[in-house]
Amino acid sequence: MLLHPNAYMRQGILKDFLHINKVTWENRYSSCCHNSFDVTGLKAFRSLEKIQQNGLQHANMSSQTVITVRNSNTQECHSSFTYEAAMEALSSLITRKKRDRILNNTDTKYTKLERMSMYIQILGIKEQIADLNIIHVAGTKGKGSTCTFCEAILRESGFKTGLFTSPHLIDVKERFRLNGMEISEEQFLLYFWGCWNQLKENVTEDLPMPPLFQFLTLLGLKIFVSEKINVAIIEVGIGGKLDSTNVIQDPVVCGIASLGFDHMEILGDALGKIALHKAGIFKPKVPAFTVPQIPEAMAVLKQRALELEVPLEVVTPLTYKRLNGLKLSLSGDHQLMNAGLAVSLCKSWLNTKGEWEKLFKHDIADDSLPVAFLRGLSTAHLSGRAQIVHDVSLGLNNRIKRDDSRHGELIFYLDGAHSPESMEACAKWFSNAVNEKINRPVPLLSENRSMKEPYSSNGYIQKSDEKEGSKIISKRILLFNCMEVRDPEVILPKLVDICASAGSDFSKAIFVPSISSYSKVTSGNSDIPINTPSKDLAWQFNLQRVWERIIHKKDIGMNKNSKMEIVPPKESVLYSDISHCNPENGKFSCSAVFPSLPMAVSFLRKSVRDNPSIRLQVLVTGSLHLVGDVLKLLRR
């Protein structure tokens, strides 16, 4: 068996990796693997020590330093440095404290941002953070898309980029992108254990290990500093003023995406209060941009900008004319707003860094966009936001050329909308997509692509070819869950009303618990429990009641004698029109509760396999956790 330091080691991070010093290394390995290392292994470790002392200029790091191990006992010894061990370590940082207490730190000696500054000092990156040339973006909805557009634009403009976003859908590595690519597992482990051990060795009673999001923010900053990127695009987690990312003191430019009601238990129940938190990322005299906001929110942003002498500009949505015939890679009309904000942020960044005139003075005319901007806007990708996934487990050939003797078609439309505003945008996007009002070509899978991978796009799909004489029946299904802090009485009516007005009524709503646990971080390769029912489905049954009341426009299912049970829908009901769904004897026929997500997906797949003329269009929304769980299942 071979163990080797990864070839990605660079000055700085190698030092952190070797911060697991000689004593730690020798104690850990000699205690459980006595005599398992030969002389070659000891020499390899000594060489790593010399690299730490003398610098990388004395070592050829393009080759791998190899430690030869004699027996399988070593697996037990180095298991503490594996990816799964890293996930266990991250899980230990999840606190049970309420979010508002975490943000305000009312029970600790130091405020959160004071602690973040102290952690940064421990990691030795305070001075280098200013060199990251940061674009810092807050907002209620659209901040992730805006950051993704910014990263793609500046990468296409020739800069080495780093992108930090949250949350992740399948694997925590998604939060860290270098030059548009998710960080590799080897890189992640190298940086993770370096940061982990430096912080672990310096904790005190007043300065404990940082909670999960704080640690991930620190890890992101450390990665970007060590990789010597040209620009870091940082998405705020929650709020702004008290968010972990607001430890950033010298951004190049700041952005505020659309504001709305979300995380009200933390940020307040009025838009003015929410806007004040978001405006907390403004820094004195640092330019900032925002999109048109509700007057109450805009007044707060402008007042805060005035106090800090921040030149604040309100940008308008991007127009199709400026896109010069290209389409945004992230679909939905609301993305024109996010793209417009991203364009302004990037142009401001380029101007501040003295790069705009140098790169683009001969590339643009009138109000058109540089070619690099257009490339970025048309290629940026963000999973779980207006994403369309064909379930290729049913067979690729069926999607390209229909064969009625085989099976139908199953398409998932995924959007992590969970606030009233984002649900409205989601409903409009879904209605346009399923009604094919905007046909967008999607390239076919290459022949060498794995059949296990879901076929996906952030754009619209073209109408599938239909076999002559066949009749394809499209039915829309809602697959839904949301956190209990959300109000389904607010977000579900918006979805129903918009889809109904567009002729995109749902034949069925299916409510499921999420697989993901809020108390544990897992890897993308973690096993998925197939038939493990949730212990408590009370919340899902409550969502079902709300749905039935909305559909039937009357109070249904609140009677204590109403029969609540898990009843998988019959295919005749699944494919019926919504107008034919009527409550019978207290039972619900327009909706169903499944005890697990895998069971629901299996049911949908079976239904399509057994019905060649059916196209099921399944909207997955209400929670990014649910969207991530579905994506994970579709990868299996």
C-alpha positions in Angstrom: 0.0 0.0 0.0 1.2 3.5 -0.8 0.7 6.8 1.1 1.8 10.0 -0.5 1.5 13.7 0.1 -0.6 15.1 -2.8 1.1 16.9 -5.6 -1.0 20.0 -5.0 1.1 20.9 -2.0 2.3 24.5 -2.1 4.2 26.8 0.1 2.0 27.8 3.0 -0.5 24.9 2.9 2.4 22.4 3.1 3.5 24.2 6.2 0.0 23.8 7.6 -0.1 20.1 6.7 3.2 19.6 8.4 1.8 21.5 11.4 0.8 17.9 12.3 4.3 18.0 13.6 7.0 15.4 14.1 5.7 14.4 17.6 2.1 14.2 16.4 3.0 12.1 13.4 5.4 9.7 15.2 3.1 9.2 18.2 0.1 8.6 16.0 1.8 6.1 13.8 4.2 4.4 16.1 1.5 3.7 18.7 -0.7 1.6 16.4 1.7 0.6 13.7 4.8 -0.4 15.5 7.5 -1.5 13.0 5.1 -0.9 10.0 7.3 1.7 8.5 10.6 0.8 6.8 13.6 3.0 6.3 12.1 4.5 3.2 9.2 5.7 5.1 11.3 7.4 7.8 13.5 9.0 5.1 10.3 10.3 3.4 9.1 12.0 6.6 12.6 13.5 7.1 12.4 14.9 3.6 9.1 16.5 4.4 10.6 18.1 7.5 13.4 19.6 5.3 10.9 20.9 2.9 9.1 22.6 5.8 12.4 24.1 7.0 13.9 25.1 3.7 11.0 25.9 1.5 9.6 24.4 -1.7 12.4 25.8 -3.8 14.6 22.9 -2.6 12.1 20.2 -3.6 10.5 19.1 -6.9 6.9 18.9 -5.9 5.7 17.9 -9.3 6.7 14.4 -8.3 5.2 12.4 -5.4 7.1 11.6 -2.2 6.2 8.0 -1.5 6.1 6.3 1.8 6.2 2.5 1.6 4.1 0.7 4.1 4.5 -3.0 4.8 1.1 -4.1 6.1 -2.6 -3.3 6.3 -2.4 -2.0 9.9 -1.5 1.4 8.4 -5.1 1.7 7.2 -6.2 2.0 10.9 -3.4 4.5 11.5 -4.1 7.0 8.8 -7.9 6.6 8.9 -8.1 9.8 11.0 -7.0 11.8 7.9 -9.6 10.3 5.5 -12.5 12.2 3.9 -15.1 10.5 6.1 -13.0 11.4 9.2 -13.1 15.0 8.0 -16.9 14.8 7.7 -17.1 13.5 11.3 -14.9 16.4 12.4 -17.1 18.9 10.7 -20.2 17.3 12.2 -18.8 17.9 15.7 -18.9 21.6 14.9 -22.7 21.7 14.5 -24.1 23.5 17.5 -27.6 23.0 18.9 -27.8 26.6 19.8 -30.5 28.7 18.1 -29.2 30.7 15.1 -30.0 34.0 16.7 -27.8 33.2 19.7 -25.0 32.1 17.4 -25.2 35.3 15.5 -25.3 37.6 18.5 -22.9 35.6 20.8 -24.7 36.7 23.9 -23.1 34.0 26.0 -19.5 34.3 25.1 -16.6 36.6 26.0 -16.0 37.6 22.4 -18.4 38.5 19.6 -18.5 36.2 16.6 -16.6 38.6 14.4 -14.0 39.1 17.1 -13.5 35.4 17.3 -13.3 35.2 13.5 -10.5 37.7 13.6 -8.7 35.7 16.2 -9.0 32.5 14.2 -7.6 34.3 11.2 -4.6 35.4 13.3 -4.1 31.7 14.3 -4.2 30.6 10.7 -1.7 33.4 9.8 -3.7 34.8 6.8 -4.7 38.2 8.0 -2.4 40.2 5.8 -3.0 38.0 2.7 -6.8 38.3 2.8 -6.6 41.9 1.5 -4.8 40.4 -1.6 -7.8 38.3 -2.4 -9.5 41.3 -4.1 -12.9 40.2 -2.8 -16.4 40.7 -4.3 -18.8 40.4 -1.3 -22.5 39.7 -2.0 -25.5 39.6 0.3 -29.2 39.3 -0.4 -32.3 37.2 0.3 -32.6 35.7 -3.1 -30.3 35.6 -6.1 -27.0 36.1 -4.3 -25.7 32.6 -5.1 -26.6 33.1 -8.8 -25.0 36.6 -8.8 -21.8 35.2 -7.3 -21.8 32.4 -9.9 -22.2 34.8 -12.8 -19.4 37.0 -11.3 -17.0 34.0 -11.1 -17.7 32.9 -14.6 -17.3 36.4 -16.1 -13.9 37.1 -14.4 -12.6 33.6 -15.1 -13.5 34.1 -18.8 -11.7 37.5 -18.6 -8.5 35.7 -17.8 -8.3 35.8 -13.9 -7.7 33.0 -11.5 -10.9 32.8 -9.5 -12.1 31.5 -6.2 -15.8 31.1 -5.3 -17.3 30.5 -1.9 -21.0 29.7 -1.7 -23.5 28.0 0.6 -25.2 25.7 1.3 -23.8 22.6 -0.5 -26.3 20.2 -2.0 -24.5 16.9 -2.1 -20.9 17.3 -0.9 -19.3 20.0 1.2 -16.6 20.5 -1.4 -19.2 22.2 -3.6 -18.7 25.3 -1.5 -15.2 25.9 -2.7 -14.5 26.4 -6.4 -11.1 27.2 -8.0 -11.3 28.5 -11.6 -14.9 27.2 -11.8 -14.1 23.7 -10.7 -15.1 22.2 -7.4 -12.0 21.6 -5.2 -10.7 18.1 -5.4 -10.9 15.7 -2.5 -7.1 15.7 -2.2 -6.9 19.4 -2.0 -9.8 19.6 0.4 -8.1 17.1 2.8 -4.8 18.9 2.7 -6.3 22.3 3.5 -8.9 20.9 5.9 -6.5 19.1 8.2 -4.0 21.9 8.1 -6.7 24.4 9.4 -8.2 21.9 11.7 -5.0 21.1 13.6 -3.9 24.8 13.8 -7.2 25.8 15.3 -7.4 22.7 17.5 -4.0 23.4 19.1 -5.0 26.9 20.0 -8.5 26.6 21.5 -9.2 27.9 24.9 -12.3 28.2 27.1 -13.0 31.6 25.7 -12.0 30.7 22.1 -13.4 27.2 21.4 -13.4 25.6 17.9 -15.6 27.6 15.5 -19.1 26.4 14.7 -19.6 24.8 11.3 -20.2 27.8 9.0 -17.5 29.8 10.7 -15.0 27.0 10.1 -16.0 26.6 6.5 -15.6 30.4 6.0 -12.1 30.2 7.5 -11.3 27.2 5.3 -12.4 29.0 2.2 -10.3 32.0 3.0 -7.3 29.8 3.7 -7.8 27.9 0.4 -8.0 31.1 -1.6 -5.0 32.6 0.1 -2.8 29.5 -0.4 -3.9 29.1 -4.1 -2.9 32.8 -4.7 -6.1 33.5 -6.7 -6.7 36.9 -8.4 -10.2 37.4 -7.2 -12.4 35.8 -4.5 -16.2 36.0 -4.8 -17.7 35.4 -1.4 -21.4 34.8 -0.8 -22.8 35.8 2.6 -24.4 33.0 4.6 -27.2 34.7 6.6 -27.8 38.4 6.9 -24.6 40.3 6.5 -23.7 42.5 9.5 -23.1 39.6 11.8 -22.4 36.9 9.2 -19.1 35.0 9.5 -18.0 36.3 6.0 -18.2 39.9 7.3 -14.8 39.4 8.9 -13.7 40.7 5.4 -12.6 44.3 6.0 -11.3 45.4 2.6 -13.5 44.1 -0.3 -13.1 45.7 -3.7 -16.8 46.0 -4.3 -20.0 44.8 -2.5 -23.4 43.7 -3.9 -26.9 43.4 -2.4 -29.2 41.1 -4.4 -33.0 41.2 -4.1 -34.3 41.5 -0.5 -37.4 39.7 0.9 -38.7 37.9 4.0 -36.5 35.0 5.0 -34.7 34.0 8.3 -37.1 36.4 10.0 -36.4 34.7 13.4 -32.9 36.1 13.1 -33.0 39.2 11.0 -36.4 40.6 12.0 -40.0 40.7 10.7 -39.7 43.9 8.7 -37.9 44.6 5.4 -36.2 47.6 7.0 -34.7 45.4 9.7 -33.6 42.8 7.1 -32.1 45.5 4.9 -30.1 46.8 7.8 -28.5 43.4 8.3 -27.7 43.1 4.6 -26.2 46.6 4.5 -23.9 45.5 7.2 -21.4 44.3 4.6 -20.9 47.9 3.3 -17.4 49.3 4.0 -16.4 53.0 4.1 -16.0 54.4 0.6 -16.1 51.0 -1.0 -18.4 51.0 -4.0 -21.6 49.0 -3.8 -24.4 47.9 -6.1 -27.9 46.7 -5.6 -31.0 45.9 -7.6 -34.4 47.7 -7.4 -35.8 47.1 -4.0 -39.1 47.7 -2.2 -39.0 51.3 -0.9 -38.7 50.4 2.7 -35.6 48.3 2.1 -34.1 50.8 -0.4 -34.4 53.6 2.1 -32.3 51.7 4.6 -29.6 50.7 2.1 -29.3 54.3 0.9 -29.1 55.7 4.4 -26.4 53.2 5.4 -24.5 54.0 2.3 -24.7 57.7 3.0 -23.4 57.2 6.6 -20.3 55.3 5.3 -19.8 57.4 2.2 -20.4 54.4 0.0 -21.1 55.1 -3.7 -24.2 53.0 -4.0 -25.6 52.4 -7.5 -29.0 50.7 -8.4 -28.6 48.6 -11.5 -31.3 47.5 -13.9 -31.9 44.0 -15.2 -29.8 42.9 -18.1 -31.7 43.0 -21.4 -31.7 40.4 -24.2 -30.4 43.1 -26.5 -27.2 43.4 -24.4 -26.9 39.6 -24.5 -26.5 39.9 -28.3 -28.7 36.9 -28.9 -27.2 34.6 -26.3 -29.2 33.1 -23.4 -28.2 33.1 -19.8 -27.1 29.7 -18.6 -29.2 30.0 -15.5 -32.8 30.1 -16.7 -35.7 32.1 -15.5 -36.5 35.8 -16.2 -35.4 36.6 -12.6 -31.9 35.7 -13.6 -31.7 38.8 -15.8 -31.7 40.8 -12.6 -28.9 38.8 -11.0 -26.9 38.9 -14.3 -27.3 42.7 -14.4 -25.9 42.9 -10.8 -23.0 40.6 -11.7 -22.1 42.6 -14.7 -22.0 45.9 -12.7 -19.9 44.2 -9.9 -17.4 42.8 -12.4 -17.0 46.0 -14.3 -16.5 47.9 -11.0 -13.9 45.4 -9.9 -12.1 45.6 -13.2 -12.1 49.4 -13.1 -10.8 49.5 -9.5 -8.0 47.1 -10.4 -7.2 49.1 -13.5 -8.1 46.2 -15.9 -11.2 47.4 -17.7 -9.5 49.7 -20.2 -6.6 47.4 -20.6 -8.7 44.4 -21.5 -11.8 45.7 -23.1 -11.4 49.2 -24.5 -11.2 47.8 -28.1 -13.7 45.0 -27.4 -16.9 46.9 -26.9 -19.1 49.5 -28.7 -22.1 51.4 -27.4 -23.7 49.5 -24.5 -22.7 46.0 -25.6 -20.9 43.6 -23.3 -17.4 42.2 -23.9 -17.2 38.8 -25.4 -15.7 37.4 -22.1 -18.7 38.7 -20.2 -21.1 37.0 -22.7 -19.2 33.7 -22.4 -19.4 33.8 -18.6 -23.1 34.6 -18.6 -23.9 31.8 -21.0 -21.8 29.1 -19.3 -22.1 29.7 -15.5 -23.6 26.8 -13.7 -25.3 26.5 -10.3 -26.8 23.2 -9.2 -30.3 23.2 -7.7 -31.4 26.5 -9.1 -33.7 26.3 -12.0 -32.1 23.0 -13.0 -33.6 20.4 -15.3 -32.6 16.7 -14.9 -33.6 13.8 -17.1 -33.7 10.6 -15.2 -31.4 8.5 -17.4 -31.8 5.5 -15.2 -34.8 4.8 -17.5 -32.6 4.5 -20.5 -30.9 7.1 -22.7 -32.3 5.9 -26.0 -35.9 6.5 -24.7 -35.2 10.2 -24.4 -33.6 10.6 -27.8 -36.1 8.5 -29.7 -39.3 7.4 -28.1 -40.3 3.8 -28.2 -43.8 3.2 -26.8 -43.1 -0.4 -26.1 -40.6 0.6 -23.4 -41.5 3.3 -21.0 -42.4 6.9 -20.5 -40.3 9.9 -19.6 -39.3 11.3 -16.1 -38.0 14.8 -15.9 -37.1 16.6 -12.6 -37.2 20.4 -12.4 -35.2 21.4 -9.4 -35.2 24.7 -7.6 -34.4 25.3 -4.0 -36.9 28.1 -3.5 -38.1 28.4 0.1 -39.2 32.0 0.5 -42.3 33.7 -0.9 -40.3 35.7 -3.4 -38.2 32.9 -4.6 -41.2 30.6 -4.8 -42.9 33.1 -7.1 -39.8 33.1 -9.4 -39.7 29.3 -9.3 -43.3 29.0 -10.3 -42.8 31.3 -13.3 -39.7 29.4 -14.4 -41.4 26.0 -14.1 -44.5 27.1 -16.0 -42.4 28.5 -18.8 -40.3 25.4 -18.9 -43.0 22.7 -19.0 -45.2 24.7 -21.4 -42.1 25.1 -23.6 -42.8 28.7 -24.2 -39.0 29.1 -24.5 -37.4 26.3 -26.5 -33.8 25.9 -25.8 -31.5 23.4 -27.4 -29.8 21.0 -25.0 -26.8 19.0 -26.3 -27.1 15.2 -26.2 -25.0 13.2 -23.9 -21.6 12.2 -25.3 -21.2 8.5 -25.9 -18.6 8.1 -23.2 -20.7 9.7 -20.5 -21.7 7.5 -17.6 -25.3 6.3 -17.8 -25.3 6.7 -14.0 -25.0 10.5 -14.2 -28.3 12.4 -14.5 -28.7 14.4 -17.7 -29.0 18.0 -16.6 -29.2 21.5 -17.7 -29.8 24.9 -16.1 -31.7 25.9 -19.3 -34.9 25.1 -20.9 -35.5 21.8 -22.8 -36.8 21.2 -26.3 -40.0 19.3 -26.9 -39.2 15.6 -27.2 -39.7 13.9 -30.5 -42.8 11.8 -30.5 -43.3 8.6 -32.4 -45.8 9.0 -35.3 -49.3 8.1 -34.2 -48.4 8.1 -30.5 -49.9 10.4 -27.9 -47.7 11.7 -25.1 -49.5 12.7 -22.0 -47.6 15.2 -19.8 -48.5 15.3 -16.1 -47.0 17.6 -13.5 -46.1 16.4 -10.0 -45.0 18.5 -7.0 -42.4 16.9 -4.8 -42.2 19.1 -1.8 -40.8 19.6 1.7 -39.7 22.7 3.7 -38.3 23.5 7.0 -40.7 24.0 9.9 -39.6 27.6 10.3 -41.2 28.3 6.8 -44.9 29.1 6.5 -46.5 26.8 3.9 -49.7 28.9 4.1 -47.6 31.7 2.4 -45.3 29.9 0.0 -47.6 27.2 -1.4 -50.5 29.4 -2.5 -48.1 31.5 -4.6 -46.9 28.3 -6.3 -50.4 27.0 -7.0 -51.8 30.3 -8.2 -49.0 31.1 -10.7 -48.9 27.6 -12.1 -52.7 27.4 -12.4 -52.8 30.8 -14.2 -50.2 29.4 -16.7 -52.1 26.2 -17.3 -49.5 24.2 -15.4 -51.7 22.7 -12.7 -50.3 19.8 -10.7 -51.9 16.3 -11.0 -50.5 15.4 -7.6 -48.4 16.7 -4.7 -46.1 14.3 -2.9 -44.7 15.3 0.5 -41.6 13.6 1.8 -39.1 14.1 4.6 -35.6 15.0 3.6 -32.8 12.5 3.8 -30.2 15.0 4.9 -29.7 15.5 8.6 -29.2 19.0 10.0 -27.0 17.5 12.7 -24.5 15.7 10.5 -22.2 16.5 7.5 -22.0 13.6 5.1 -19.9 13.0 1.9 -21.4 12.7 -1.6 -20.5 9.0 -1.5 -22.4 8.3 1.7 -25.0 5.5 1.5 -28.6 6.5 1.1 -31.1 4.7 3.3 -33.8 3.3 0.9 -36.6 2.1 3.2 -35.9 3.8 6.5 -39.1 5.7 7.3 -39.0 8.9 9.2 -39.9 8.6 12.9 -42.2 11.6 12.7 -44.2 12.6 9.6 -46.4 15.1 11.4 -44.9 18.0 9.5 -45.4 16.3 6.1 -49.0 15.6 7.0 -49.4 19.3 7.9 -48.1 20.3 4.5 -50.6 17.9 3.0 -53.5 19.5 4.8 -52.4 23.0 3.7 -52.2 21.7 0.1 -55.6 20.2 0.1 -57.1 23.4 1.6 -55.5 25.4 -1.2 -56.6 23.1 -3.9 -60.2 22.7 -2.7 -60.6 26.3 -1.5 -62.0 25.1 1.8 -61.0 23.9 5.2 -60.1 20.2 4.7 -58.4 17.7 6.9 -58.3 19.7 10.1 -61.0 17.5 11.7 -59.4 15.3 14.3 -61.5 12.4 12.9 -60.0 12.8 9.4 -58.1 9.7 8.4 -54.4 10.5 8.1 -52.4 7.6 6.6 -49.6 6.9 4.3 -51.3 5.9 1.0 -49.2 5.7 -2.1 -51.3 7.1 -4.9 -52.8 4.9 -7.5 -51.6 5.5 -11.0 -55.1 6.5 -12.1 -55.0 9.3 -9.6 -51.4 10.2 -10.3 -52.3 10.8 -13.9 -55.7 12.4 -13.5 -56.4 16.0 -13.9 -56.4 18.2 -10.8 -60.1 18.9 -11.4 -60.8 15.2 -10.7 -59.1 15.2 -7.4 -61.8 15.3 -4.7 -61.6 14.3 -1.0 -63.5 11.1 -0.3 -64.4 10.0 3.3 -61.8 12.3 4.8 -59.0 10.9 2.6 -56.9 13.1 0.3 -56.7 12.3 -3.3 -54.8 15.3 -4.7 -51.7 14.5 -2.5 -49.8 11.8 -0.7 -47.3 11.5 2.0 -44.4 9.1 1.5 -42.3 7.9 4.5 -39.1 8.4 2.6 -37.8 10.2 -0.5 -36.3 7.1 -2.1 -39.7 5.4 -1.9 -41.3 8.4 -3.7 -38.7 8.4 -6.4 -39.0 4.6 -6.9 -42.7 5.0 -7.2 -42.3 7.7 -9.9 -39.9 5.6 -11.8 -42.1 2.5 -11.7 -45.1 4.6 -12.8 -43.2 5.8 -15.9 -41.8 2.3 -16.7 -45.3 0.9 -16.6 -46.8 3.7 -18.8 -45.0 4.3 -22.1 -47.2 7.2 -23.0 -46.6 9.3 -19.9 -44.2 12.1 -19.4 -44.0 13.1 -15.7 -42.7 16.6 -15.0 -41.7 16.7 -11.4 -41.1 20.0 -9.7 -38.8 19.5 -6.6 -38.8 22.6 -4.4 -39.3 24.1 -0.9 -35.8 23.2 0.3 -32.3 23.1 -1.0 -31.8 20.0 1.3 -34.5 18.2 -0.6 -33.1 19.3 -4.0 -29.7 18.0 -2.9 -31.2 14.7 -1.7 -32.9 14.2 -5.1 -29.7 14.9 -7.0 -27.9 12.4 -4.8 -30.5 9.8 -5.5 -30.4 10.4 -9.3 -26.6 9.9 -9.2 -27.0 6.4 -7.9 
